[in-house]
Amino acid sequence: MISEQKLDFWVKNNLNVLFTGKPGVGKTAIIKNTFDRNNISFQYFSAPTMDPWVDLIGVPKESIDADGNKFLDLVRPRMFAFDEVQALFFDELNRAPAKVRNAVMELIQFRSINGKMFKNLKFIWAAINPEDEDNTYDVERLDPAQKDRFPVQISIDYKPDKKYFFGKFGSDKGAVAIEWWNKIPKEHKDSVTPRRLDYALDMYQMGGDLRDILPNNVNVTKLISMLENGLATEKIASLYNNGNHTEIETMLNNDDIYTEVESWITSGTNNNDYIFPFLPSERIAKFLSNIHVNRSVVNRMMSHYHTSTKISGTVMSYTSTCSDSKIKIGIIESIPALKSSKIGINPVSFTPTCNDNTAFSQFFDMSVKTKDWARGNALRDRIILESQSIPHNASSKDCKSVIEALIGCLRHSRAEELKKSYVQIFGPLNYALQKSGIDITCKESLGLESKIVINKLITSGLEEFIWTKPF
């Protein structure tokens, strides 16, 4: 909406202004309020009903001069005859007949009619509806010469005016009405103009039926519910401040309420990051699945990664099943404090065997090729058991195979399983990491899998038992 400062500037500098906007956006109210605010004496014309002679030029009347000669003279309207007004406002100018539009051209540009100047007339403003190819509105096109009379040509946004609705209906009901209108499908907005929304709230305050005002193709029941119960966003904020977190989760599990608050959640301008731990898991997963569109949302959500078991659990579950590596990388990179301060402070040690490594090498080489760790608990248990036999002379290649296999086991094991077998897993894994000189937290060394595992260990409280830096 146009600022009052700009409107007042145009008045102060005597600029002609042409306002364009769909019906019901408040063009007339904006102009009249501006004139009143600046104490401008103005004359309002409804252009479609004007007659160029009666309203502007004047009507002929027989007059007699001092010598008794008769002649025709023009009797002008009072505001022109006495030069009383400072401004003129032509409403719906492009609905006026061509003879009216042509008659006002001189007046708009030169402040005169047939050469007669009006000394107190400072500027002229006009309002029109948009011109379109489909002839949606019963309007005539202003030709370039007519439009060019207006130095300032401004379009009014097609939306309810917040200041107007808050001022008339209060911030609570005004906010509800605007929020509801914003959610109406685009194709239905033309049938619910801001003016019609104004009518609807008038009807609500009178205790009438809003369905008598609003069309059937919009969710009138939703508006009534919102007017009675208030904005869901405000209720959620109140519940959070009062510590009633369970009810927040209940509200967000309601599809209608979530639809109402979704834009509020994703906007990132309302200091509402506290909301993410209360979202249903499927909503969290949906944001993750579309991270390249919702990256800022995911980044905000991940601020709760280490404090919300729902968020961390959903992230781990989703990354375990997601096959899109770009999405998985984006998710992992959005997690703050990936390297916990506890990583590696109490690593599990391991003593290698002196056995020949031929069978050992063959087993882990095959495990890496077939990815046995992803095929069930029994195969993971076998890998963990075989890793206890890592020889002291294991090659760098063998160590990397052990690392890959054990990381796979870690990733596919539940937290309860990890806590039972962490010594058996971390011992040989730590030894292999040290012997091969690999930093498990370095994505360039081991790829995305190691990042996922580190996050899983942090979530499970096991990160202190694994080496990250090599000798």
VENZINOR-V813815 format. One record per residue. N is the residue number from 1. RES is the residue in one small letter. SS is DSSP state (~ for helix, > for strand, _ for the rest). OMEGA is omega in radians with two decimals (999 if undefined). NEAR is the number of other C-alpha atoms within 8 Angstrom. Layout:
BEGIN
<<N & RES & SS & OMEGA & NEAR> <N & RES & SS & OMEGA & NEAR>>
END
This chain:
BEGIN
<<1 & m & _ & -3.10 & 5> <2 & i & _ & -3.13 & 6> <3 & s & _ & 3.09 & 6> <4 & e & ~ & 3.14 & 7> <5 & q & ~ & -3.14 & 6> <6 & k & ~ & 3.12 & 8> <7 & l & ~ & -3.13 & 10> <8 & d & ~ & 3.09 & 10> <9 & f & ~ & 3.13 & 8> <10 & w & ~ & 3.10 & 11> <11 & v & ~ & -3.08 & 10> <12 & k & ~ & -3.07 & 7> <13 & n & _ & 3.01 & 6> <14 & n & _ & -3.11 & 8> <15 & l & _ & 2.99 & 12> <16 & n & _ & -3.08 & 13> <17 & v & > & 3.07 & 13> <18 & l & > & 3.14 & 13> <19 & f & > & 3.09 & 13> <20 & t & > & 3.11 & 13> <21 & g & _ & 3.12 & 14> <22 & k & _ & 3.10 & 9> <23 & p & _ & 3.02 & 8> <24 & g & _ & -3.13 & 9> <25 & v & _ & 3.04 & 15> <26 & g & _ & -3.14 & 10> <27 & k & ~ & -3.10 & 12> <28 & t & ~ & -3.14 & 8> <29 & a & ~ & 3.13 & 7> <30 & i & ~ & -3.08 & 8> <31 & i & ~ & -3.13 & 9> <32 & k & ~ & 3.12 & 8> <33 & n & ~ & 3.12 & 8> <34 & t & ~ & 3.12 & 11> <35 & f & ~ & -3.14 & 11> <36 & d & ~ & -3.11 & 8> <37 & r & ~ & -3.11 & 7> <38 & n & _ & 3.10 & 8> <39 & n & _ & 3.13 & 6> <40 & i & _ & 3.02 & 9> <41 & s & _ & -3.04 & 9> <42 & f & > & 3.08 & 10> <43 & q & > & 3.12 & 9> <44 & y & > & 3.04 & 8> <45 & f & > & 2.92 & 9> <46 & s & > & -2.94 & 10> <47 & a & ~ & -3.12 & 13> <48 & p & ~ & -3.08 & 9> <49 & t & ~ & -3.06 & 6> <50 & m & _ & 2.95 & 11> <51 & d & _ & -3.03 & 8> <52 & p & ~ & -3.11 & 10> <53 & w & ~ & -3.07 & 8> <54 & v & ~ & -3.00 & 11> <55 & d & ~ & -3.03 & 10> <56 & l & ~ & -2.97 & 13> <57 & i & ~ & -3.11 & 11> <58 & g & _ & -3.14 & 11> <59 & v & > & -3.10 & 9> <60 & p & > & 3.10 & 8> <61 & k & > & 3.13 & 8> <62 & e & > & 3.10 & 8> <63 & s & > & -3.13 & 8> <64 & i & > & -3.14 & 9> <65 & d & _ & -3.07 & 8> <66 & a & _ & 3.14 & 5> <67 & d & _ & 3.13 & 5> <68 & g & _ & 3.11 & 6> <69 & n & _ & 3.13 & 7> <70 & k & > & 3.09 & 8> <71 & f & > & 3.09 & 8> <72 & l & > & 3.06 & 8> <73 & d & > & -3.13 & 8> <74 & l & > & 3.06 & 9> <75 & v & > & -3.07 & 9> <76 & r & _ & 3.03 & 12> <77 & p & _ & -3.02 & 10> <78 & r & ~ & -3.03 & 8> <79 & m & ~ & 3.10 & 9> <80 & f & ~ & -3.11 & 11> <81 & a & ~ & -3.10 & 8> <82 & f & _ & 3.07 & 6> <83 & d & _ & -2.99 & 11> <84 & e & _ & -2.95 & 10> <85 & v & _ & 3.10 & 12> <86 & q & _ & -3.08 & 11> <87 & a & > & 3.03 & 13> <88 & l & > & 3.08 & 13> <89 & f & > & 3.08 & 12> <90 & f & > & 3.14 & 13> <91 & d & > & 3.14 & 12> <92 & e & _ & -3.05 & 13> <93 & l & ~ & -3.11 & 13> <94 & n & ~ & 2.93 & 13> <95 & r & ~ & -3.13 & 11> <96 & a & _ & 3.06 & 13> <97 & p & _ & -3.09 & 8> <98 & a & ~ & -3.10 & 6> <99 & k & ~ & 3.09 & 7> <100 & v & ~ & -3.13 & 12> <101 & r & ~ & 3.11 & 12> <102 & n & ~ & -3.11 & 8> <103 & a & ~ & -3.07 & 10> <104 & v & ~ & -3.07 & 9> <105 & m & ~ & 3.13 & 10> <106 & e & ~ & -3.12 & 11> <107 & l & ~ & -3.10 & 10> <108 & i & ~ & -3.04 & 13> <109 & q & ~ & -2.97 & 7> <110 & f & ~ & -3.09 & 7> <111 & r & _ & -3.10 & 12> <112 & s & > & 3.01 & 11> <113 & i & > & -3.07 & 10> <114 & n & _ & 3.06 & 6> <115 & g & _ & 3.14 & 5> <116 & k & > & -3.09 & 6> <117 & m & > & 3.03 & 8> <118 & f & _ & -2.96 & 9> <119 & k & _ & -3.10 & 6> <120 & n & _ & -3.14 & 8> <121 & l & _ & -3.03 & 12> <122 & k & _ & -3.09 & 9> <123 & f & > & -3.12 & 13> <124 & i & > & 3.07 & 12> <125 & w & > & -3.14 & 13> <126 & a & > & 3.11 & 12> <127 & a & > & 3.12 & 15> <128 & i & > & 2.98 & 13> <129 & n & _ & -3.11 & 12> <130 & p & _ & 3.00 & 8> <131 & e & _ & 3.11 & 9> <132 & d & _ & -3.09 & 7> <133 & e & _ & -3.06 & 5> <134 & d & _ & -3.13 & 4> <135 & n & _ & 3.12 & 8> <136 & t & _ & -3.12 & 6> <137 & y & _ & -3.13 & 8> <138 & d & _ & -3.06 & 6> <139 & v & _ & 3.03 & 9> <140 & e & _ & 3.09 & 8> <141 & r & _ & 2.98 & 6> <142 & l & _ & 3.14 & 8> <143 & d & _ & -3.06 & 6> <144 & p & ~ & -3.13 & 6> <145 & a & ~ & 3.12 & 7> <146 & q & ~ & 3.13 & 10> <147 & k & ~ & -3.03 & 9> <148 & d & _ & 3.08 & 7> <149 & r & _ & -3.06 & 10> <150 & f & _ & 3.11 & 11> <151 & p & _ & 3.14 & 8> <152 & v & > & 3.08 & 8> <153 & q & > & -2.97 & 9> <154 & i & > & 3.09 & 8> <155 & s & > & 3.09 & 7> <156 & i & _ & 3.13 & 12> <157 & d & _ & 3.11 & 7> <158 & y & _ & 3.10 & 8> <159 & k & _ & 3.12 & 7> <160 & p & _ & 3.12 & 8> <161 & d & _ & -3.07 & 10> <162 & k & ~ & -3.10 & 9> <163 & k & ~ & -3.13 & 6> <164 & y & ~ & -3.07 & 7> <165 & f & ~ & 3.10 & 14> <166 & f & ~ & -3.12 & 13> <167 & g & ~ & -3.08 & 8> <168 & k & ~ & -3.00 & 7> <169 & f & ~ & -3.09 & 10> <170 & g & ~ & -3.06 & 9> <171 & s & ~ & -3.11 & 9> <172 & d & ~ & -3.13 & 10> <173 & k & ~ & 3.11 & 11> <174 & g & ~ & 3.13 & 13> <175 & a & ~ & 3.12 & 12> <176 & v & ~ & -3.10 & 13> <177 & a & ~ & -3.12 & 12> <178 & i & ~ & 3.11 & 10> <179 & e & ~ & 3.11 & 8> <180 & w & ~ & -3.13 & 10> <181 & w & ~ & -3.13 & 8> <182 & n & ~ & -3.10 & 6> <183 & k & ~ & 3.11 & 7> <184 & i & _ & 3.07 & 10> <185 & p & _ & -3.04 & 6> <186 & k & ~ & -3.07 & 6> <187 & e & ~ & -3.13 & 5> <188 & h & ~ & -3.05 & 10> <189 & k & ~ & -3.13 & 10> <190 & d & ~ & -3.13 & 7> <191 & s & ~ & 3.06 & 6> <192 & v & _ & 3.13 & 11> <193 & t & _ & 3.03 & 12> <194 & p & ~ & 3.09 & 13> <195 & r & ~ & 3.14 & 11> <196 & r & ~ & 3.05 & 11> <197 & l & ~ & 3.06 & 11> <198 & d & ~ & 3.09 & 9> <199 & y & ~ & -3.08 & 9> <200 & a & ~ & 3.13 & 11> <201 & l & ~ & 3.02 & 11> <202 & d & ~ & -3.14 & 8> <203 & m & ~ & 3.13 & 12> <204 & y & ~ & -3.14 & 10> <205 & q & ~ & 3.08 & 7> <206 & m & ~ & -3.12 & 6> <207 & g & _ & -3.13 & 6> <208 & g & _ & -3.09 & 7> <209 & d & _ & -3.13 & 8> <210 & l & ~ & -3.14 & 12> <211 & r & ~ & 3.05 & 8> <212 & d & ~ & -3.09 & 6> <213 & i & _ & -3.01 & 10> <214 & l & _ & -3.13 & 12> <215 & p & _ & -3.07 & 9> <216 & n & _ & -3.03 & 7> <217 & n & _ & 3.07 & 5> <218 & v & _ & -3.05 & 8> <219 & n & _ & -3.12 & 8> <220 & v & ~ & 3.13 & 10> <221 & t & ~ & 3.12 & 6> <222 & k & ~ & 3.12 & 8> <223 & l & ~ & 3.14 & 11> <224 & i & ~ & 3.13 & 9> <225 & s & ~ & -3.14 & 9> <226 & m & ~ & 3.12 & 11> <227 & l & ~ & -3.11 & 11> <228 & e & ~ & -3.02 & 6> <229 & n & ~ & -3.12 & 7> <230 & g & _ & -3.14 & 12> <231 & l & _ & 3.11 & 11> <232 & a & ~ & -3.13 & 11> <233 & t & ~ & 3.14 & 8> <234 & e & ~ & 3.12 & 8> <235 & k & ~ & 3.12 & 9> <236 & i & ~ & 3.13 & 9> <237 & a & ~ & 3.13 & 8> <238 & s & ~ & 3.11 & 8> <239 & l & ~ & -3.13 & 12> <240 & y & ~ & -3.14 & 10> <241 & n & ~ & -3.14 & 7> <242 & n & _ & 3.09 & 6> <243 & g & _ & -3.13 & 6> <244 & n & _ & -3.00 & 9> <245 & h & ~ & -3.13 & 9> <246 & t & ~ & -3.13 & 6> <247 & e & ~ & 3.07 & 8> <248 & i & ~ & 3.12 & 12> <249 & e & ~ & 3.11 & 11> <250 & t & ~ & 3.13 & 8> <251 & m & ~ & -3.07 & 9> <252 & l & ~ & 3.04 & 12> <253 & n & _ & 3.09 & 10> <254 & n & _ & -3.05 & 8> <255 & d & ~ & -3.12 & 7> <256 & d & ~ & 3.14 & 6> <257 & i & ~ & -3.14 & 11> <258 & y & ~ & 3.09 & 11> <259 & t & ~ & -3.14 & 7> <260 & e & ~ & -2.99 & 9> <261 & v & ~ & -3.03 & 10> <262 & e & ~ & -3.13 & 8> <263 & s & ~ & 3.08 & 7> <264 & w & ~ & 3.14 & 9> <265 & i & ~ & -3.01 & 10> <266 & t & ~ & -3.02 & 7> <267 & s & ~ & 3.12 & 7> <268 & g & _ & -3.10 & 10> <269 & t & _ & -3.00 & 5> <270 & n & _ & -3.11 & 6> <271 & n & _ & -3.05 & 6> <272 & n & _ & 3.13 & 8> <273 & d & ~ & 3.10 & 9> <274 & y & ~ & -3.01 & 6> <275 & i & ~ & -2.96 & 8> <276 & f & ~ & 3.14 & 9> <277 & p & ~ & -3.13 & 10> <278 & f & ~ & -3.13 & 9> <279 & l & _ & 3.01 & 11> <280 & p & _ & -3.10 & 9> <281 & s & ~ & -3.12 & 9> <282 & e & ~ & 3.07 & 6> <283 & r & ~ & 3.10 & 8> <284 & i & ~ & -3.14 & 12> <285 & a & ~ & 3.14 & 11> <286 & k & ~ & 3.07 & 8> <287 & f & ~ & 3.14 & 11> <288 & l & ~ & -3.08 & 13> <289 & s & ~ & -3.14 & 7> <290 & n & _ & -3.00 & 9> <291 & i & _ & -3.09 & 12> <292 & h & _ & 3.02 & 7> <293 & v & _ & -3.04 & 5> <294 & n & _ & -3.03 & 10> <295 & r & ~ & -3.12 & 8> <296 & s & ~ & 3.11 & 6> <297 & v & ~ & -3.14 & 10> <298 & v & ~ & 3.12 & 13> <299 & n & ~ & 3.10 & 10> <300 & r & ~ & -3.14 & 9> <301 & m & ~ & -3.08 & 12> <302 & m & ~ & 3.05 & 11> <303 & s & ~ & 3.12 & 9> <304 & h & ~ & -2.99 & 11> <305 & y & _ & -3.05 & 12> <306 & h & _ & -3.13 & 9> <307 & t & _ & -3.12 & 5> <308 & s & _ & 3.12 & 9> <309 & t & ~ & 3.12 & 9> <310 & k & ~ & -3.14 & 8> <311 & i & ~ & -3.11 & 14> <312 & s & ~ & 3.12 & 11> <313 & g & ~ & 3.12 & 8> <314 & t & ~ & 3.12 & 11> <315 & v & ~ & -3.12 & 11> <316 & m & ~ & 3.13 & 10> <317 & s & ~ & -3.10 & 8> <318 & y & ~ & -3.11 & 10> <319 & t & ~ & 3.12 & 10> <320 & s & ~ & -3.08 & 8> <321 & t & ~ & -3.09 & 6> <322 & c & _ & -3.13 & 9> <323 & s & _ & -3.12 & 5> <324 & d & _ & -3.06 & 6> <325 & s & ~ & -3.14 & 7> <326 & k & ~ & 3.10 & 6> <327 & i & ~ & -3.13 & 13> <328 & k & ~ & 3.11 & 12> <329 & i & ~ & 3.12 & 9> <330 & g & ~ & 3.14 & 10> <331 & i & ~ & -3.10 & 13> <332 & i & ~ & -3.11 & 10> <333 & e & ~ & 3.14 & 7> <334 & s & _ & -3.11 & 9> <335 & i & _ & -3.13 & 11> <336 & p & _ & 3.06 & 8> <337 & a & _ & -3.11 & 5> <338 & l & _ & 3.12 & 7> <339 & k & _ & 3.13 & 7> <340 & s & _ & 3.11 & 8> <341 & s & _ & -3.12 & 4> <342 & k & _ & -3.06 & 7> <343 & i & _ & 3.01 & 12> <344 & g & _ & -3.10 & 11> <345 & i & _ & -3.12 & 7> <346 & n & _ & -3.01 & 7> <347 & p & _ & 3.07 & 11> <348 & v & _ & 3.13 & 10> <349 & s & _ & -3.08 & 9> <350 & f & _ & 3.08 & 8> <351 & t & _ & -3.11 & 4> <352 & p & _ & 3.10 & 10> <353 & t & > & 3.10 & 8> <354 & c & _ & -3.10 & 7> <355 & n & _ & 3.01 & 6> <356 & d & _ & -3.00 & 7> <357 & n & _ & -3.06 & 10> <358 & t & ~ & -3.13 & 6> <359 & a & ~ & 3.11 & 7> <360 & f & ~ & -3.12 & 11> <361 & s & ~ & -3.12 & 9> <362 & q & ~ & -3.12 & 8> <363 & f & ~ & -3.08 & 8> <364 & f & ~ & 3.04 & 13> <365 & d & ~ & 3.12 & 10> <366 & m & ~ & 3.13 & 8> <367 & s & ~ & 3.13 & 12> <368 & v & ~ & -3.12 & 11> <369 & k & ~ & -3.06 & 6> <370 & t & ~ & -3.11 & 6> <371 & k & _ & -3.10 & 10> <372 & d & ~ & -3.07 & 10> <373 & w & ~ & -3.12 & 14> <374 & a & ~ & -2.98 & 9> <375 & r & _ & 3.05 & 8> <376 & g & _ & -3.10 & 8> <377 & n & ~ & -3.09 & 8> <378 & a & ~ & -3.14 & 6> <379 & l & ~ & 3.07 & 10> <380 & r & ~ & 3.10 & 13> <381 & d & ~ & 3.13 & 8> <382 & r & ~ & 3.12 & 8> <383 & i & ~ & -3.14 & 13> <384 & i & ~ & 3.12 & 12> <385 & l & ~ & -3.11 & 9> <386 & e & ~ & -3.12 & 9> <387 & s & ~ & 3.11 & 10> <388 & q & _ & -3.10 & 9> <389 & s & _ & -3.14 & 10> <390 & i & _ & -3.08 & 12> <391 & p & > & -3.12 & 11> <392 & h & _ & -3.12 & 7> <393 & n & _ & 3.13 & 6> <394 & a & _ & -3.13 & 9> <395 & s & _ & 3.09 & 6> <396 & s & ~ & 3.12 & 8> <397 & k & ~ & 3.12 & 6> <398 & d & ~ & 3.14 & 11> <399 & c & ~ & 3.14 & 13> <400 & k & ~ & 3.08 & 11> <401 & s & ~ & 3.10 & 11> <402 & v & ~ & -3.14 & 13> <403 & i & ~ & -3.11 & 11> <404 & e & ~ & -3.11 & 9> <405 & a & ~ & -3.11 & 14> <406 & l & ~ & 3.04 & 12> <407 & i & ~ & 3.07 & 11> <408 & g & ~ & 3.10 & 12> <409 & c & ~ & 3.13 & 12> <410 & l & ~ & -3.07 & 9> <411 & r & ~ & -3.05 & 11> <412 & h & ~ & 3.12 & 9> <413 & s & _ & 3.07 & 9> <414 & r & _ & -3.09 & 6> <415 & a & ~ & -3.13 & 7> <416 & e & ~ & 3.12 & 6> <417 & e & ~ & -3.13 & 8> <418 & l & ~ & -3.08 & 10> <419 & k & ~ & 3.12 & 9> <420 & k & ~ & -2.99 & 6> <421 & s & ~ & -3.03 & 8> <422 & y & ~ & -3.14 & 9> <423 & v & ~ & -3.14 & 7> <424 & q & ~ & 3.14 & 10> <425 & i & ~ & -3.00 & 11> <426 & f & ~ & 3.14 & 13> <427 & g & ~ & 3.13 & 11> <428 & p & ~ & 3.13 & 15> <429 & l & ~ & 3.10 & 12> <430 & n & ~ & -3.13 & 14> <431 & y & ~ & -3.12 & 10> <432 & a & ~ & 3.11 & 12> <433 & l & ~ & -3.13 & 17> <434 & q & ~ & -3.07 & 12> <435 & k & ~ & -3.12 & 9> <436 & s & ~ & 3.11 & 10> <437 & g & _ & -3.07 & 9> <438 & i & _ & 3.02 & 10> <439 & d & _ & -3.04 & 11> <440 & i & _ & -3.12 & 13> <441 & t & _ & -3.09 & 9> <442 & c & _ & -3.11 & 10> <443 & k & ~ & -3.13 & 10> <444 & e & ~ & -3.12 & 5> <445 & s & ~ & -3.02 & 8> <446 & l & ~ & 3.09 & 9> <447 & g & _ & -3.03 & 9> <448 & l & ~ & -3.06 & 10> <449 & e & ~ & -3.10 & 10> <450 & s & ~ & 3.09 & 13> <451 & k & ~ & 3.14 & 13> <452 & i & ~ & -3.13 & 12> <453 & v & ~ & 3.13 & 11> <454 & i & ~ & 3.12 & 12> <455 & n & ~ & 3.12 & 9> <456 & k & ~ & 3.12 & 10> <457 & l & ~ & 3.10 & 10> <458 & i & ~ & 3.13 & 11> <459 & t & ~ & -3.09 & 10> <460 & s & ~ & -3.13 & 9> <461 & g & _ & -3.08 & 7> <462 & l & _ & -2.99 & 11> <463 & e & ~ & -3.08 & 13> <464 & e & ~ & -3.01 & 11> <465 & f & ~ & -3.07 & 12> <466 & i & _ & 3.07 & 14> <467 & w & _ & 2.96 & 13> <468 & t & _ & -3.10 & 11> <469 & k & _ & 3.09 & 9> <470 & p & _ & 3.07 & 11> <471 & f & _ & 999 & 4>>
END
